[in-house]
Amino acid sequence: MSAGTSRLTEMLITDAVPGPEPTNWYAVQTRARHEKRVAERFREQGLPIFLPLVSEVRRWSDRKKLVELPMFGCYVFVKVAAGREERLRVCCVDGVLRIVGGKGEGAPIPDEQIEAVRAIISQQLAWSEHPFLKIGQRVRIKSGALNGVEGILVARDGDRTLVVSVDAIQRSLSVRIEGYDVEPVLN
């Protein structure tokens, strides 16, 4: 789904009481079209969630309607401790298929990747889905509204584009960064 000119909204709930264990973001794969229901159930349990939504006009033969769809279909992000008890709590929610990652334990998503997606949403920049890239130059934007956002620099038709990836779900967003100063990220 491309949302180039769509209005972007964001569902972010962080009112959970932090536990004694450190927490990480995890991607949770849901049944198709169950993202909002799963996010609501997590919220009811007091879990911090992130569900970026895209507003689009959908047309039927008799009407048009503005609908909010998840930016990443079939995925909700939840912040929990890595323990077995917390993973079980997440996986037992109706509509959840699994926590994304190997061995049923889930792969933690760095806060920087979640914050990069939030930055693109909050600035209401034009964006489009981009094929997931694992190779390429990793860069950080040094100025402007996206200062500090990291991603992979690619060139498309002579334009500089930053690809922000969420590794665990192998999904990426691309945003034009003409006019922004970028620097390489050193490992």
N, C-alpha and C positions, 0 to 999 in steps of 0.2 A: 504494500500500500504506500503510495506517495502522498505526502501531505504538504507539498510545496507552498500552497497558499492557504491551507486550512488554519483556523484559529486553534491554538494549542491551549489546553488546560492541564492541570496537574492535580492528582489526588495524592496527598502526602500526609500521613498521620504519624506523629512522633510523640504522642502523649503517654507512652508506656513507661512504667516505672522500671528503671534499670536494675538488673539483678546483680548478684555478686560476681558472676562470670563475665568475661569480656564478650561482647556481641559482634557479629559480622552480618553483612548483607548476604542473602542467598536468593537465587532465583528459584521460584516454585513453578513447575509446569502444571497447568490446570486443564480441565476438560474444555473443549471448544466453547466459547461464549460464556464461560463461568468466571472470568477474571474479576468482575465487580462483586459478584456474590462471595467469592473466596476472600477478596480484600475486606469486605464487610465482616465476614466471620472472624478474620484475623483481628480486625479492629475491636470486635466484641470481646475477644480474648485479651485485649490490651497490648497486642503486638504492634511494633512500628512497621508500617508498610509503605511502599512506594508503588504507585500505579499511574504512570504517565498516560494521559488521555488526549485524543485528537478529536476535535469537533469537525464533522463533515456533513454536508448536505446530501442526503440520500433521496433518490427519486423512485417513486412507484408509479404505476400507471395512472393513479387517481390523485396523488398528492406528493408534496416534498416535505421532508422533515429534517431538522438538525439533530444529529445523533452524536454521542460521545463514544468513541471506540478506543480500545487500548492501543497504544503506540506499538507495543510488542504483543501481538496476539498469542494467547495461551500462556502468558507469563505474568506473575506478580512477584514483586521483590519484598522480602520480609527480613527484619533484623532480629536475629535470635542468637543465643549462645550455641556453641558447637556440640553440646552434650547430647547424648542419646535420648534423654527425656524430652528435650526441646524439639529435636527432629521428629520424634514420635508425635508430639503435640501438633506440629505443623502438618505431618502426613495424614493424620486422622481427620482433618477437616474435609467435609463433603465437597467434592469437586476438585480436590488436589490429586494429581497423578503421581508426582514425585518431586523431590528436591533435586535440582540439576547438579550433577557432579558424579564422580566415580564412587563405587563401592557403597552406594546408598547413603554416604555421609554428606554429600553436597560439597560444592566448591565455593569457598568464600569469594565474594565480589569486593574488590577494593573500594573503599569509600570514594576515591577519586573518580571512578567510572560512574557511580551513581550521581555524584556532584556534577560531572561533565554533562550528563543527560539533562539534569535539572537546569544547568546554566543555559543550554540551548532552548529549553522550554521557556524559562523566565524571560529571555531576551526576545522571544517570539520571532526568531530567525526563520527564514525559509530553509527547509531541510528536505532531504529525500533519503529513502532507504539506500543502503550501499552494500554491496557484497562484503561479507566478513573477510577481513584481511588479517593474516597473522604475520606476514612479512612486510617490509617497508620501513622507512625512516620514522621513528617515533619523535614527535616534536611537542613543544610547549609554547602556547601563545604568551607573549611577553607584555602585551598592552591591550587596552580597550576593554570592551564589555566582557570578553571571554578570557581576560587575563588569568593565567595559571591553568587553563584547560589543556589537557594533553590528549594527543591522538596521533594518527598516522597521516603524514602529509602525502598527498597524491596530486597529480596534475590531470585535469580533464579538459580537453579542448583549449589548452593554454591557461586555464584558470586554476589558481591554487585552491585546493579543497582540503579540509581537515576531516578525517574519518575518526569518529569517537566510537569505540567498541565496548560492548559488554561481553567479555570473554566467555563467561559461563553459559550463555544462551546462544552464542555465536551469531549475534545480531549487531549491526552497525548503523550509524547515522552519518551522513556527510553534510557539511556546511561550508559554503564558500567563505574563504578568509582573505580575500584580496584586501590589501591595506593594513592587515595585522602584521606585527613583527613576530616571528617565530624563532625559537632556538632549539637545537637538538637536545634530547633528553639523554643524559649519560647513565648507563646502568650502574 
